[in-house]
């Protein structure tokens, strides 16, 4: 998942997204890398409501108080989209 262009990533995405909430503790270190974070949010967290709920504190922080690197990578925007989808 660190490189979304890696052919195996596209195969793993549905499997990992299907794990949902149990995957949440393993995402903490990933949320330290902006590029990796973007793809994890877009491909794993966004399609998994249970996982989005489990990492909601991280999403809120990224959406409401993003670092400059997060803003540059569009992470704040995707975090807001995930939160909006969850609220709908």
C-alpha positions in Angstrom: 0.0 0.0 0.0 2.9 2.4 0.3 3.1 2.5 -3.4 -0.3 2.3 -5.0 1.3 1.5 -8.3 2.7 -1.7 -7.0 0.6 -4.4 -8.8 0.0 -6.4 -5.7 -1.5 -3.3 -3.9 -4.5 -3.4 -6.2 -5.1 -7.1 -5.2 -4.6 -6.4 -1.5 -6.9 -3.4 -1.3 -10.2 -5.2 -1.2 -8.8 -7.8 1.2 -7.4 -5.2 3.6 -10.4 -2.9 3.4 -12.6 -5.9 4.3 -10.7 -6.4 7.5 -12.1 -3.1 8.8 -11.8 -2.1 12.4 -9.2 -4.7 13.5 -6.8 -3.0 11.0 -7.0 0.3 12.9 -4.1 -0.2 15.4 -1.8 -1.1 12.5 -2.5 2.2 10.8 -0.9 4.4 13.4 2.6 4.3 12.0 1.3 4.7 8.5 -0.3 8.0 9.5 3.2 9.4 9.9 3.9 9.3 6.1 1.9 11.7 4.0 2.0 9.8 0.7 1.3 6.4 2.2 -1.3 8.0 4.4 -3.2 9.4 1.4 -3.5 6.0 -0.3 -4.5 4.2 2.9 -7.2 6.8 3.5 -8.4 6.7 0.0 -8.3 3.0 -0.7 -8.7 1.3 2.8 -10.5 3.7 5.1 -12.9 5.4 2.8 -14.6 2.1 1.6 -14.8 0.7 5.2 -17.2 2.5 7.5 -16.1 0.4 10.5 -12.5 1.2 9.9 -13.4 4.9 9.4 -15.1 4.9 12.8 -12.1 3.2 14.4 -9.7 5.8 13.2 -12.1 8.8 13.5 -9.8 10.7 16.0 -7.0 10.6 13.4 -9.5 11.7 10.6 -10.7 14.6 12.7 -7.2 15.8 13.4 -6.2 15.5 9.8 -9.4 17.2 8.6 -9.4 20.0 11.2 -5.8 20.6 12.1 -3.6 19.3 9.2 0.1 19.8 9.0 1.4 21.7 6.0 2.6 18.4 4.4 -0.9 16.9 4.9 -2.4 20.0 3.1 0.1 19.7 0.3 -0.8 16.0 -0.3 -4.6 16.6 -0.1 -4.9 14.5 3.1 -7.1 17.1 4.8 -9.5 17.0 1.9 -9.8 13.2 1.8 -10.2 13.1 5.6 -13.1 15.6 5.4 -14.7 13.5 2.6 -14.5 10.3 4.7 -16.0 12.1 7.7 -18.8 13.6 5.6 -19.6 10.2 4.1 -19.7 8.7 7.6 -22.0 11.5 8.8 -24.4 11.0 5.8 
